[in-house]
């Protein structure tokens, strides 16, 4: 159990899937971050399976809607919540303290509602525009690189929120170089099928994913002085959107 504990911690942080009781999250959970892309690939596989099954019965955007819905259900919408809270806080606040207060507020404002609608609608539209096998492979890659973005945000920035009110005990140390290498390896694993089916689309998707994922990270660095859990959620969503945009551009 000791060797598998970081993986199950990653599952517990990223999803609502039950995990063994011994995987309680504590201040030493940073080592689990390297497993985030692997958990993302597993979530993406579930979404891809739902897409393939739904395509047997329905056409149009219905399979894409179901696939995105499965991802939201498995994660409890934590990343969608992050993108909405981030939009409300960064666009609605005028000072660091005000932005952090808005981000922590569970209520959704105009900016958050628009950002959430945009994220859902764009991902569904992009998936629906792709051939089903490509869309299924892109789901695995998108969810994997999205969670790699979460790990990258934690590695590049310090925690910028209030530790006393944080939902997790965010570590102040950074991921080790070995952890970074493992993160990249799991991310590449998530790209395996997509790269085999559409290598240039996969490469463009990876580039756009990295570029879009840097936007909330740079904004957090400038406006908050570091990341928060919601900033990481927004980073994940932007990476997913970037990957799908790149794949759809060349298909």
N, C-alpha and C positions, 0 to 999 in steps of 0.2 A: 504493500500500500504506500510505503514511503516514496518509492520512485514514481508512482502514478499520481501522487497527491497534487503536484503542480498542474498536471493536465486537468484533473477534476476540478481544481480551483478555477482554471480558465473556463471550463464548462459552466461552473456555477456563476461566474462573473458575467459571462457573455450570453447565457440562456436562462430559461426557466426550467430546464431539464433537471430532474432530481439527481443528486450525486450522493455518494457515500457520506455518512454522517461525519466521518473523520476528516473531511476536507473543509472544515471551518476556516473562513477567511480571516487572516490576522495580518499583522504588520509585515510579515515576511513573504507576502504573496507576489512580490515583484518577479520572482523566478517563473511564475506561471505565465507572464506576459509573452514569453517566446512561443507559447502554444496557442496564442490567439489566432494566428492565420490557419492553424490546423483545425481549430474549432470552427472558424469561418468556412473552411472548405467543407466540413461536415454539414454545416447549416446550408451551404450552397448546394450540396448534394441532395439534401432533403427537398429543397426548393426545385431543383432540376427534376427530381423524380415526380414531384407534383405537376410540374409543367408537362412532362412527357405523358403522364397518365391522363391529365385533363385534355390534352390534345387529341386523345382517342375519342372523346365524346363531344367536344366543343371546338369552335373555330373563332377567328377574330382575336379580340383582346382578352377573352375569358381565361385561357390558360395562363397568360401573363399575370392577370389580376390574382388568380389563385396562387401562383408561384410566389409573388411578392407577399401575399397574405400569409402564406406558410412561414416565410422568414420573419414577418412581424410577430406572428403567434409564438414562434420558437424563442424569440428574444424578449418577448413582452414589450416590444416597441421601444426598447431603451435607446436605440440610436435615433429613431424618429423623434422621441422626446428630446434628445440632445440637440437635434438640428432646430427644432422649434424654440427651445429655451435659448439656444445660442443666438438665433436671429433676433428674438425679443430683447435679449440683454445687450448685444453689441450694437444694434441699431437704435434701441430705445433708450439706452442710458447715456448720460453725459459725463460721468466720472467713473473711475474704477469701482468705487464702493457701490454706486448706483447700478452699474452693470452687473456686479456680482449679486446684488439683492434681487434684481429682476430675473437673473438666470436661476436663482434658487426658488423663485416663486413658481408654484405648481400650476398656476393659471396660465392660459395661453392667450397671447395678444395678437394684434393684427399681423405684425411681422412674422411671428411664429406660425400662425395659421397659413399664411401665404407660403412660407418656406416648406412647411410640411406637405401642403398640397402640391407644390412644385416638385419636391423630391419623389413623392409617390407617383404622380402623373407621368413624370419624365421617365422614370425607370420602367413603368408599365408600357409606355409608348415605345421605348427603345427595344424592350424585349419582344413586343408584338411585331416589330418591324423586321425581326431576324428570322431566318429559317430555324425551325424548332431545334435541330441538333446543335446548331451554333448557339442559340439562346440558352440551352441547357448547360453547355460547357462554359458559356460566359457567366452564368449564375455562380458556378463554383469558383471561377477566377475572381469575380467581383466581390463575393463575400470573403474570400481569402485575403485579397489585397486590401479590402476595407479594414479588416482586423489588423493587418500589418500596419496600416496607418495609425491605428490606436496605439500600438506598441511604439511606433516612431514618435508620436506626439509625446509620450511619456519619457522617451529617451532623449529627445531634443530639448525639452522645456522642463523647468521646475514646476511644482504644483503652485498654481496661482490663486487658489481659492482659500476659504477659511477652513483650516483643518479641524476646528472645533465643531463645525456643522456638516462636515463631509460625510457622505454615506459610507465611504470606505476609508481605512487608515492608509492614505496615499503615502508611498515610500518617498523619501527624499534622495535616496541614492539612484543611480542610473543602471540600466541593463548592461551587463558585461559584454565584451566583444564576442565571447562565445555565444551568449544569448542572442546577439544581433545576427550572427551567422546562422544559428538554428532558425530564427525568425525568417530569414531570407530563404532558407531551404524549404520550409513549410509553405511559404508563399509561392515559390516556384513549383512545388508539388500541385498546388491548386490550379496552376496554369497549364498543367500537362496536357489535358485533352484539348483545351482551346488552342494551344500552340500547335498541336498536331493537325487540327482541322483548319485553322486559319492563322498561320504564323504572323503575317504582317499586321493583321487586325489585332492580334494579341499584343504585339509590340507597341502599336499605336495606343491601344487601350491602356497599357501599363504606363506609358509616358503621360497620357492625359490624367490618369488616376493620381499619379504623383504630383502633377502640377495643380490639380484642383484640391487635393488633400492638403497642400501647403497653405491654402488661403486661410482656413480657420486657424491653423497653427501660427501663421504670421500675425493675424489679427489678434489672437490671444496674447502673443508675446508683446505686441505694441500697446494694447488696451488694458490687459489684465496683469501682465508681468509673468504669465505662465498659463498652464492648461487647467481645466476643470474637467469633471466627468462629462459634462454636457459638451464641452469643446471637443473632447475625444469622440463623442457620438456624432457630432457634425463632421468631423474629419472622416469618420467611417463612411458616412453617407456621401460625401463629396468624392471619395475614392471610388465607391461603387458607381456613381453617376459617370465619372471620368472614364472608367473601364468600359462601360456600356456605350458611351458616346464614341470612343475610339473604335470599338468593334463594329458598331453600326455604320460608321463612316466609310468603311472599306468593303462592306458586304453588299 
